[in-house]
Amino acid sequence: MEKGEGFLSSMVELLLGVDVGTSGVKALLVDRGGTVVASGHAELDLHTPRPLWSEQDPEDWWQAACRSVREALDQVDGLVVGVGLTGQMHGSVFLGAGGNVIRPAILWNDQRTEAECREIEQRVPRLVEITCNPALTGFTAPKILWLRNHEPDNYRRVKTVLLPKDYIRYRLTGQYFSEVSDASGTSLLDVPARRWSEEILGQLEIPADWMPPLGEGPEPTTKVTNDDWGVPIGTPVVGGGGDQAAGAVGVGSIQEGVVSTAIGTSGVVFSALDSPSVDPQLSAHTFCHAVPGKWHVMGVMLSAAGSLRWFRDTFCPGESYDSIAQMGATVPAGAEGLFFLPYLSGERSPHKNPNARAVFFGATLAHTKAHFARAVFEGVAYGLRDSYELLKGMGIAITEARATGGGARSDFWLQVLSDVTNAPHVRVNVDEGPSYGAALLAGVGIGWWPSVEEACRACIVLGNRIEPDAGNVASYEKGYQQFQALYTDLLPQFRTDR
């Protein structure tokens, strides 16, 4: 049969979830039973034109999205009936007249805006009350001020500011739109009220019409008008979510205490909240969830699996992540006194320090490459435990930890994390995190399920459970105390005036 109308009507209906990540774009096709039937992936390059800067070209996101979606669609005879978008948060896409990109996007792990963060805190006395967070270098508002302070010619050309996934929405639909979970990381959103803050925009002298309209995660927002993906014109596109909120939907972390631990380029420990609650130390972030009427709190470390990628590229070129894990597994817990502080891009939670630096500490003649490998896995686990402690300090009773992200595919790394946190970690049936969550949000938006909660109940099944090794827990407890002390001792050396 030719692929005409009769063919299309007989096709299986599918949801499309697209995740605009830092290292690549992932596309996922999901059927009505919640089964992943096809996927596509296209890699992205990260540009660091100066130390601690991090940029990407939005055109690269679009081209990678086109490749990944078409790769997925080529694997199955299906009809996409709903699209959900997710992606890296905080990145600033500056658009001029006609929607043209003015300069490369400044990303979530860029650290150039420390002075602008202080400027925001001085100019907006009620910042934390309104946004539930301090101003942080990765957030969007400091980047807008940085553009004004350092690239005034570009600033004068700005007509619209979008987040990464919403730039893809614009290219796909021709419309500017965002949603509240992603917008929570801009320092411009009234997080309890789930709307742009006129007060902050006014005090920072940022034109309100630069910000796109807002909706909720499963809310139909726009429709496909561009056929570059091979998705039918007119297909509904829902709000979607920031990568962490969508990823939490993808593992069912939609109830308080059911924690999602994401080991991606960054590392995130995430719990849903029934109402907005702020970390007294202001080290964890409180944002709107992609679930309507819900919020979430998360601790974020900037270099989780990114630390392992750096270690591989620098010291083990050509080796697989699995082989590095196997090498690390030959060394006892604690790496015989060798520590790694994973602050390759500064750190966010709990230290809020863009000047923090990565450190190997404790090396002796007895240490081998295998020890250094294990120290990297353990250092990231210690960094994630910092965020566990922040959530506990907010009174959140952690009942279960669900692991996601590329690092969660490693039995060795999950065992180390379970031992360091003394908490079991569970995988779920679909280890696709944000893109899967975005697809479920699309399904709710087009009526396949009546709510996000029902979608998660219908589609998410718990898998294998990795329990802590009692023999390692005590050793790691001592190691964690030393890990914390090392940061404190080295803090004076992280000053930028040296």
Secondary structure, 3 states (H helix, E strand, C coil): CCCCHHHHHHCEEEEEEEEECCCEEEEEEECCCCCEEEEEEEECCCECCCCCCCEECHHHHHHHHHHHHHHHHCCCCEEEEEEEEEECCCCEEEECHHHCECCCEECCCCCCCHHHHHHHHHHCCCHHHHHCCCCCCCCHHHHHHHHHHHCHHHHHHCCEEECHHHHHHHHHHCCCCEEHHHHHHHCCEECCCCEECHHHHHHCCCCHHHCCCEECCCCEEEECCCCCCCCCCCCEEECCEEHHHHHHHHHCCCCCCEEEEEECCCEEEEEEECCCCCCCCCCCEEEECCCCCCEEEEEEECCCHHHHHHHHHHHCCCCCHHHHHHHHCCCCCCHHHCEEECCCCCECCCCCECCCCCEEECCCCCCCHHHHHHHHHHHHHHHHHHHHHHHHHCCCCCCEEEEECHHHHCHHHHHHHHHHHCCCEEEECCCCCHHHHHHHHHHHHCCCCCCHHHHHHHHCCEEEEECCCHHHHHHHHHHHHHHHHHHHHHHHHHCCCC
